[in-house]
Structures are given as C-alpha cells and as structure tokens.
Amino acid sequence: MKSISIAAPVFNEALNIENCINTWVKILNELNINDYEIILCDDKSTDNSVEVIEKKIIENSKIKLIKHEVNLGAAQAVITAGKNSKKERILFVDSDGQFPYESIRDVIISSNKNENDCIFAARETKKDSLLTRTGTKITTLLFNIIYAKKLSDISCILKVVPQDIYKNLLLESTGLNVSTEMSCRILELKASVTEVFVKHKNREFGTSSAAGLKFIKHGIKRISILKYFLLRRIFIFFEIISPQNR
C-alpha cells in the first residue's frame, strides 16, 4: 500500500481543526496506513488555529505545520501544503470539517484500490448556498464540454493525486479556484481519474470564505480559468504547447 500525505489549508479553523486531525488519523489507523504525514498550511490565521495545531504536533510527530507570513488566500495555502508533501500520494482536503468520516475514508479506500489513479470526490449533496451550488454545477458543465468528460463535481477539493502527477501540475490559482485548476491540469496530463460520490455536511463552526459577495468574485475568476484552459486545450491539440507549459 502506497504512503499518503494529507494536505490541508488552514485559516481561522481553531474550532474545527482538532476534530479534523483526529478524524484523519482515525481513518488512517483503521485502514492500517502507517506511512503517512499530515501537512497543514496556516494562511496567517487571526485566531488560535496555530496553537491548536502545535498541541497536536506534540501528540503526533507525523503532523507538520507550515505558516504563511502573510495571508495569501486558500489556493496558495493548498499549493504550499501540496509542495511540502513527500509521500507517494497526496490527499487534499479542507480543514472545515464539512467532509464526514465516511467520505474521506471512501476516497482513501478507492485510492488504495486504484493507486495510480487520481481520485475525484463528487459531492452528492453540497451543503452550501443555492448560489454556490449553482456555480459548481455550471463550472462542472463547462469543464465536461471542454474535456469531453462526464464528471460530476470537478471543483471539489477532496482529491487524491499521486505524487508523480502532482509535481507536474504547475498550479497558479488564487482565491478559491485551486480545485478547479487542479482538475483541469490533471486532465491535460491525461491521467486516469476515478470518481467517488461522497457526503458533504454543514459547517459546525465558522463561516465559509466564499460567503456573500466574495462568491461572485471567485465565480468570475473560475469562468476565466475555464476560458484559459479551453485555449490551452486547443493549443495542446495543435502541439503549440505541451501540458507542462504555463
């Protein structure tokens, strides 16, 4: 069984992060995965998220914390966590606790069975606003048109990506669009994708960084990203660029 890194961004999740870590460790123990690490990137939290994580590090040396000196946004925190992951595959997940135990376990089980595949979680129910859910559906529809696929939820952060694929993704996103860019770049590399349907629940504590008018801003960026990757797909088809080129 291949080793695994859990990579997660953290921003003001002091009330959620301990339960998340406990859940991840419990799942890994249940699945007899001993060769793991948990990489957390704190994006300059203003609460006591760092203190909570540092206490968990004392309990478990496999937990590692990287701290941004300034707030760079969710995407850069995901990218930093990914870059610092050293194991053979990387599980990307949020630290807000919206993915229940069973969802994360099912994604890892699928990865155990398909170790060379990228595993995409697809939320059967998305516990967000109607506007957010609609945006996710539109994003996925456009993605499927561009790549001639029939995937269900390409903007979900819950993914497992083999290390040898991830290091070629050249992620550049800002804001909340890194999961969409990750999906696009994985398809560019023609990597094999297995989709797993999962549950998604409401936050117990805190509020989403995509709430309110911020969602419109990120939605516009997401459409721009898809336009960019449509052009890239055309250029790659005509061999003007390769998938690794920015």
SULLIN-V748786 format. One line per field, one symbol per residue. phi: phi as a letter, one per 20 degrees, with the letter a starting at -180 (. if undefined). burial: b if it has 24 or more other C-alpha atoms within 12 Angstrom, else e. A space follows every 50 residues. Layout:
BEGIN
phi=???
burial=???
END
This chain:
BEGIN
phi=.ffbdddbecbldgedffffgfffffffffeleeebbddddeelfdddgf fffffffffbfeecdddffcfdngfffffffffeedefbceebfdemeef gfffffffgfffecfeeeddfcffcdecfgffffffffgfffgfffdldc edaeefffbdcggfegfdelfcfcmddffffgfffffgelffcddceceb dffecncffefmfgffgffffffffffgffffffffgelfcdgfff
burial=ebbbbbbbbbbbbbbbbbbbbbbbbebbeebebeebbbbbbbbbbeeebb ebbbebeeeeebbbbbbbeeebbbbbbbbbbbbbbbbbbbbbbbbbbbbb bebbbbbbbbbbebbbbbbbbbbebbbbeeebbebbbbbbebbbebbeee bbbbbbbbbbbbbebbbbbbbbbbbbbbbbbbbbbbbbbebebbbbbbbb eebeeeebbbeeeebeebbebbbebbeebbebbeeeeeeeeebeee
END
